[in-house]
């Protein structure tokens, strides 16, 4: 039985899971707020699964650098859509 090759997005998520990073419940709540705000700013045609994934990845990647400012995390999240 053959297995499908994981998508690029799925491989990025797996790579992020492999990182040894831990966040507090408060940090995770803050990241969710940033994610929700970025999603709310999108037009209906931009509300795709791929865009949601890119936003989540960008928030976590930016947070992994030590950034915690919600405004900076939000900018990074939306910038990921402009470069996609």
Kinemage of the C-alpha trace (Angstrom):
@kinemage 1
@onewidth
@group {chain A} dominant
@subgroup {mainchain}
@vectorlist {calphas} color= white
{ca unk a 1} P 0.000 0.000 0.000
{ca unk a 2} L 1.535 3.352 -1.053
{ca unk a 3} L 1.488 6.455 1.069
{ca unk a 4} L 0.923 9.951 -0.248
{ca unk a 5} L 3.729 12.424 0.215
{ca unk a 6} L 2.755 15.003 2.860
{ca unk a 7} L 2.028 18.480 1.560
{ca unk a 8} L 4.566 21.244 2.109
{ca unk a 9} L 2.278 22.822 4.706
{ca unk a 10} L 1.961 19.534 6.590
{ca unk a 11} L 5.750 19.040 6.515
{ca unk a 12} L 6.198 22.549 7.973
{ca unk a 13} L 3.774 21.743 10.796
{ca unk a 14} L 5.622 18.485 11.493
{ca unk a 15} L 8.936 20.384 11.531
{ca unk a 16} L 7.482 22.906 13.975
{ca unk a 17} L 6.257 20.088 16.226
{ca unk a 18} L 9.773 18.642 16.233
{ca unk a 19} L 11.109 21.897 17.699
{ca unk a 20} L 11.619 21.812 21.426
{ca unk a 21} L 9.448 24.807 22.303
{ca unk a 22} L 6.975 25.068 25.159
{ca unk a 23} L 4.502 27.871 25.813
{ca unk a 24} L 2.530 28.762 28.901
{ca unk a 25} L -1.271 28.670 28.832
{ca unk a 26} L -1.253 32.483 28.911
{ca unk a 27} L 1.065 32.647 25.888
{ca unk a 28} L -1.093 30.172 23.977
{ca unk a 29} L -4.189 32.231 24.783
{ca unk a 30} L -2.399 35.310 23.451
{ca unk a 31} L -1.413 33.494 20.257
{ca unk a 32} L -5.035 32.405 19.788
{ca unk a 33} L -6.170 36.017 20.170
{ca unk a 34} L -3.655 37.087 17.524
{ca unk a 35} L -4.764 34.250 15.237
{ca unk a 36} L -8.441 35.097 15.694
{ca unk a 37} L -7.765 38.784 14.985
{ca unk a 38} L -5.849 37.987 11.817
{ca unk a 39} L -8.614 35.663 10.612
{ca unk a 40} L -11.276 38.277 11.388
{ca unk a 41} L -9.444 40.816 9.232
{ca unk a 42} L -9.615 38.618 6.124
{ca unk a 43} L -12.215 38.930 3.406
{ca unk a 44} L -14.500 35.909 2.982
{ca unk a 45} L -12.649 34.769 -0.153
{ca unk a 46} L -9.378 34.701 1.830
{ca unk a 47} L -10.801 32.423 4.544
{ca unk a 48} L -9.251 29.238 3.233
{ca unk a 49} L -7.744 26.355 5.137
{ca unk a 50} L -4.370 27.157 3.585
{ca unk a 51} L -4.492 30.770 4.742
{ca unk a 52} L -5.529 29.736 8.244
{ca unk a 53} L -2.592 27.334 8.332
{ca unk a 54} L -0.160 29.996 7.067
{ca unk a 55} L -1.359 32.427 9.734
{ca unk a 56} L -0.992 29.854 12.514
{ca unk a 57} L 2.467 28.846 11.297
{ca unk a 58} L 3.578 32.473 11.110
{ca unk a 59} L 2.352 33.290 14.609
{ca unk a 60} L 4.176 30.273 16.039
{ca unk a 61} L 7.330 30.872 13.998
{ca unk a 62} L 7.478 34.498 15.105
{ca unk a 63} L 6.798 33.483 18.724
{ca unk a 64} L 9.609 30.926 18.518
{ca unk a 65} L 12.024 33.844 18.021
{ca unk a 66} L 10.920 35.225 21.390
{ca unk a 67} L 8.421 37.788 20.097
{ca unk a 68} L 5.368 38.206 22.327
{ca unk a 69} L 4.002 41.598 21.236
{ca unk a 70} L 0.531 40.866 19.800
{ca unk a 71} L 0.884 43.658 17.225
{ca unk a 72} L 4.165 42.218 15.918
{ca unk a 73} L 2.792 38.677 15.878
{ca unk a 74} L -0.263 39.911 13.966
{ca unk a 75} L 1.880 41.750 11.416
{ca unk a 76} L 3.960 38.628 10.863
{ca unk a 77} L 0.801 36.557 10.427
{ca unk a 78} L -0.677 38.850 7.779
{ca unk a 79} L 2.672 39.359 6.050
{ca unk a 80} L 2.778 35.616 5.446
{ca unk a 81} L -0.293 35.944 3.245
{ca unk a 82} L 1.198 38.761 1.185
{ca unk a 83} L 4.281 36.681 0.436
{ca unk a 84} L 2.331 33.512 -0.414
